[in-house]
């Protein structure tokens, strides 16, 4: 495994954790600016990680 693949996996997991945490915060009724930040950053990290994993798996 090379560094890009490992970074892609780490970004994907971090994004997934951010999306889950933001989703839990939304379901508790906490519609605040922090919830949006968790969801947006989680989505960015998740899709960036998926893109890196896809591009390195040839």
SVG drawing of the C-alpha trace seen along z (x, -y; Angstrom):
<svg xmlns="http://www.w3.org/2000/svg" viewBox="-35 -29 39 31">
<polyline fill="none" stroke="black" stroke-width="0.4" points="0.0,0.0 1.3,-3.4 0.9,-6.7 -2.0,-7.9 -4.1,-4.8 -3.5,-5.1 -4.3,-8.8 -7.5,-8.0 -8.6,-5.4 -7.9,-7.9 -9.8,-10.7 -12.7,-8.3 -13.0,-7.2 -12.7,-10.8 -15.4,-11.9 -17.6,-9.0 -17.2,-9.9 -18.0,-13.6 -21.1,-12.6 -22.3,-10.3 -21.6,-12.9 -23.4,-15.6 -26.3,-13.3 -26.6,-12.4 -26.5,-16.1 -29.3,-16.8 -31.5,-14.1 -31.1,-15.5 -32.6,-18.7 -29.4,-20.7 -29.7,-22.5 -26.9,-24.9 -23.9,-26.1 -21.7,-23.4 -24.0,-20.7 -23.6,-22.1 -19.9,-22.3 -19.6,-18.7 -21.8,-17.5 -20.0,-19.7 -16.5,-18.8 -17.5,-15.2 -18.8,-15.1 -15.7,-16.8 -13.4,-14.4 -15.5,-11.4 -15.6,-12.1 -12.0,-13.2 -11.0,-9.9 -13.1,-7.9 -11.6,-9.7 -8.1,-9.0 -8.8,-5.3 -10.4,-4.9 -7.5,-6.7 -4.8,-4.6 -6.5,-1.2 -5.4,-0.3"/>
</svg>
